[in-house]
Amino acid sequence: MSATQDTNATRDTSAARGRELGFVGLGVMGAGMAARLLEAGHRVRVYNRTAEKAAPLLAAGARAAATAAEAAEGADAVVVSLADEAAVEAVVFGDAVRGLAAGTPVIDTSTVTPAFARDAARRLADLGVRRVEACVLGNPLQARSGELRVMTAGDPADAEAVRDVLEALGQEVRHFGPAGAAATMKLVLNVLIGAEIAALAEAVALGESGGLDRDAVLECVGASGVSSMVMSFRAAIMRQRRYEPAAFRSSLMAKDLRYALGLAEAAATGLPLAERVLEIVARAVERGDGDKDLAVLAEHAGGVPAA
């Protein structure tokens, strides 16, 4: 057998091992993950409440489902990527559960509160369905290339049963503990991201107020020891001032900060910095930039009076 034939045979074998997957929720992260799973050799049936968002995936070989329940029917596993708890409630519990067979793993990548994650796991278990908490860290480009970091929680055996799917999505898969643990870790990380981008936006505003060129400030920051992958990604957006389509909508960061503050309040833990960042992000949302990328804070820096 030639090298080419051997490579093709390997690909054919890989495709034969691919799973039948339902995918629910095709926002920028969901669409990237669904495309990645197709590329990894899985057969993917997709559903999104705004149906036209499925078009690029259908062109790439995905199949369309008219409802979330249809996406779940006959699936070896169902991946969920939704914006918030209300969306999970409506789409998963109000629709998808009607198509889920007993024992089907539901890989939920949505960012929700730990309490909601625990409740969702219990409710699905009552229906005979296994919820795999699988929060993801990264941007849409990393979702598309399979370079996310995947944080799992719940029964380790459930996550292990879909490890091939999780590893197709992420360069790292790490288990954090019982239901709700990955959701907690995701909020920890998003608090840091929110604070980092708010600080970068204010630093840019300070430089510009002193007569410095925005590009020069951002390039200098990017080459310094204070930079990070998150900062570099947002710095490029700030330089271009192209905030749409958003990699991470400002409204979603506001939601996640509220989730984090609620968690902290329940534990009697103070998060004064997160509270301040929420004020800044919420002001940007109130001014009409909720659907723009979080980097849009560069256009709002200094707009919230000090407490």
Stockholm file with secondary structure:
# STOCKHOLM 1.0

chainA/1-307         MSATQDTNATRDTSAARGRELGFVGLGVMGAGMAARLLEAGHRVRVYNRTAEKAAPLLAAGARAAATAAEAAEGADAVVVSLADEAAVEAVVFGDAVRGLAAGTPVIDTSTVTPAFARDAARRLADLGVRRVEACVLGNPLQARSGELRVMTAGDPADAEAVRDVLEALGQEVRHFGPAGAAATMKLVLNVLIGAEIAALAEAVALGESGGLDRDAVLECVGASGVSSMVMSFRAAIMRQRRYEPAAFRSSLMAKDLRYALGLAEAAATGLPLAERVLEIVARAVERGDGDKDLAVLAEHAGGVPAA
#=GR chainA/1-307 SS CCHHHHHHHHHHHHHHTCCEEEEECCSHHHHHHHHHHHHTTCEEEEECSSGGGGHHHHHTTCEECSSHHHHHTTCSEEEECCSSHHHHIIIIITTGGGGCCTTCEEEECCCCCHHHHHHHHHHHHHTTCEEEEEEEESCHHHHHHTCEEEEEESCHHHHHHTHHHHHHHEEEEEECCSTTHHHHHHHHHHHHHHHHHHHHHHHHHHHHHTTCCHHHHHHHHHTSTTCCHHHHHHHHHHHHTCCCSCSSBHHHHHHHHHHHHHHHHHTTCCCHHHHHHHHHHHHHIIIIITTSBGGGGGGTTTCSCCC
#=GC SS_cons         CCHHHHHHHHHHHHHHTCCEEEEECCSHHHHHHHHHHHHTTCEEEEECSSGGGGHHHHHTTCEECSSHHHHHTTCSEEEECCSSHHHHIIIIITTGGGGCCTTCEEEECCCCCHHHHHHHHHHHHHTTCEEEEEEEESCHHHHHHTCEEEEEESCHHHHHHTHHHHHHHEEEEEECCSTTHHHHHHHHHHHHHHHHHHHHHHHHHHHHHTTCCHHHHHHHHHTSTTCCHHHHHHHHHHHHTCCCSCSSBHHHHHHHHHHHHHHHHHTTCCCHHHHHHHHHHHHHIIIIITTSBGGGGGGTTTCSCCC
//
